[in-house]
Amino acid sequence: MSRNSIRIKQGIRSLVQAPHVVFSGKVVPGSVDESAFTVSVLPTNSAEPIKGVMLGTTTGNGNGAIMIPEGNSDVVVGSIDGTGQWTILRTGVLKKVKVTIGNVACTIEDDKIRMENGGVLFEAGTATFKMNSATESLYQLLFDLLTALKDIVLIDAALSTSSILIFETIRSRIENLLTD
């Protein structure tokens, strides 16, 4: 027997003897606790759900990538540090993903993406766009700019009906695109 064959057999033997368990199951609807980073899972071969299954691979805090499965979706769960410490390895229907590192958080859902860094927020949805700092919002800034331009033009000359409609159309477009 070659040296590689011996190493492969030893590796397989150590994997088989290790206290790691992988099982499949379904997410118990309504059991996701995003603040505790946990969910309850009903194993395929059991009638009793397992509570406190971790949504990410980081324990005790929100740093890392956290998969948030849809209720009733199929999941694969694995053990960490022996049986009893469970985490989601794979999910059939993904509802949301959160990635957090320190003060920077990014949340991705099927209809929007949201990024926060301290007091700065960027959010893009299927129909709206939002960008705010702790003291300003892009919506309010553009709205104030448009109002100031309209006031300047009104002072300089009498506006025709078409000019007023142009300002109102732009304002309406800003309101449709941005949220405060």
C-alpha positions in Angstrom: 0.0 0.0 0.0 1.4 3.4 -1.0 2.0 6.3 1.5 -0.9 8.3 -0.1 -3.3 5.4 0.3 -2.5 5.2 4.0 -3.0 8.9 4.4 -6.3 8.8 2.6 -7.5 5.9 4.8 -6.4 7.7 7.9 -8.2 10.9 6.8 -11.4 9.0 6.1 -11.2 7.2 9.4 -10.8 10.5 11.3 -13.7 12.1 9.5 -16.0 9.1 10.2 -15.0 9.1 13.9 -15.4 12.9 14.3 -18.5 14.2 16.2 -20.1 16.0 13.3 -23.7 15.5 12.2 -25.6 16.8 9.2 -29.3 16.4 8.7 -32.1 17.9 6.7 -35.4 19.4 7.8 -37.9 22.2 7.4 -37.9 25.7 8.9 -40.7 26.1 11.5 -42.9 29.0 10.2 -42.6 32.1 12.3 -39.5 30.8 14.2 -36.9 33.1 12.7 -35.4 35.4 15.4 -33.2 37.9 13.5 -32.0 39.6 16.7 -30.8 36.3 18.2 -29.6 34.9 14.8 -31.6 31.7 15.3 -34.4 29.6 13.9 -36.2 26.4 14.8 -35.9 23.4 12.4 -38.1 20.3 12.3 -35.8 17.4 11.3 -37.1 15.2 8.5 -37.0 12.1 10.7 -38.4 13.7 13.9 -41.6 15.1 15.3 -39.8 17.5 17.7 -38.3 20.7 16.3 -34.7 21.8 17.3 -34.8 25.4 18.6 -31.8 27.8 18.5 -30.3 26.7 15.2 -27.9 29.5 14.2 -28.5 31.4 11.0 -24.8 32.1 10.4 -21.4 30.7 11.2 -20.6 33.5 13.7 -21.8 32.9 17.3 -22.7 35.5 19.8 -22.8 38.6 17.5 -24.1 39.8 14.2 -20.8 39.8 12.3 -20.7 37.6 9.2 -23.1 36.4 6.6 -26.5 35.3 7.8 -29.0 33.4 5.6 -32.6 33.9 6.6 -34.7 31.1 5.2 -38.4 31.3 4.3 -40.8 29.6 6.7 -41.4 25.9 5.7 -38.4 25.8 3.4 -36.1 22.8 3.3 -32.7 23.3 5.0 -29.6 21.3 5.6 -28.2 21.7 9.2 -24.8 20.8 10.4 -23.1 20.5 13.8 -20.4 22.8 15.1 -18.1 21.7 17.9 -19.9 18.4 18.3 -23.7 17.7 18.5 -25.9 20.3 20.1 -24.4 23.3 18.3 -26.4 23.6 15.1 -26.1 26.0 12.1 -27.9 26.3 8.7 -25.6 25.1 5.9 -28.0 25.4 3.0 -31.6 26.6 2.5 -34.1 25.8 -0.2 -35.9 29.1 -0.2 -33.8 32.1 0.8 -35.8 35.1 2.1 -33.0 37.5 3.1 -29.3 37.7 3.5 -27.6 40.0 6.0 -23.9 40.7 5.9 -22.5 42.7 8.8 -18.9 43.7 9.6 -18.6 46.2 12.5 -20.8 49.2 11.7 -21.4 48.3 8.1 -24.5 46.3 7.4 -25.9 45.1 4.0 -29.3 43.5 3.7 -30.5 41.9 0.5 -34.1 40.9 -0.1 -36.0 39.9 -3.3 -37.2 43.5 -3.8 -34.5 45.7 -2.3 -30.9 46.2 -1.1 -30.1 48.2 1.9 -26.6 49.3 3.0 -25.9 51.2 6.3 -22.6 52.6 7.6 -23.1 54.4 10.8 -25.6 57.2 10.0 -25.4 56.8 6.2 -28.1 54.8 4.5 -28.4 53.7 0.9 -31.5 51.8 -0.2 -32.5 50.7 -3.7 -35.9 49.0 -4.2 -37.8 47.9 -7.3 -39.5 51.3 -7.6 -37.7 53.7 -5.2 -34.2 54.9 -4.3 -33.1 56.3 -1.0 -29.8 57.9 0.2 -29.6 59.6 3.5 -26.8 60.7 5.9 -27.4 61.5 9.5 -28.5 65.0 8.7 -29.6 65.0 5.0 -31.6 63.0 2.6 -31.1 63.1 -1.2 -34.9 63.4 -1.6 -35.1 66.6 0.6 -32.0 68.1 -1.0 -33.4 67.7 -4.6 -36.8 68.9 -3.5 -35.3 72.0 -1.8 -33.1 72.7 -4.9 -36.1 72.5 -7.2 -38.2 74.8 -5.0 -35.3 77.4 -4.9 -35.0 77.3 -8.7 -38.7 77.8 -9.1 -38.7 80.7 -6.7 -35.7 82.4 -8.5 -37.5 82.0 -11.9 -40.7 83.4 -10.4 -38.9 86.5 -9.2 -37.2 87.1 -12.5 -40.2 86.8 -14.7 -43.8 85.7 -14.9 -43.9 82.0 -15.6 -45.9 80.6 -18.3 -48.2 77.7 -17.7 -45.8 75.4 -19.5 -42.9 76.5 -17.3 -44.9 75.8 -14.1 -45.9 72.4 -15.5 -42.2 71.6 -16.1 -41.4 72.3 -12.5 -44.3 70.2 -11.2 -43.4 67.3 -13.5 -39.9 67.3 -12.2 -41.1 67.4 -8.6 -43.5 64.5 -9.3 -40.7 62.5 -10.9 -38.4 63.1 -7.8 -41.2 62.0 -5.5 -41.8 58.9 -7.6 -38.1 58.0 -7.7 -36.9 58.9 -4.2 -38.3 58.4 -0.7 -37.4 60.5 2.3 
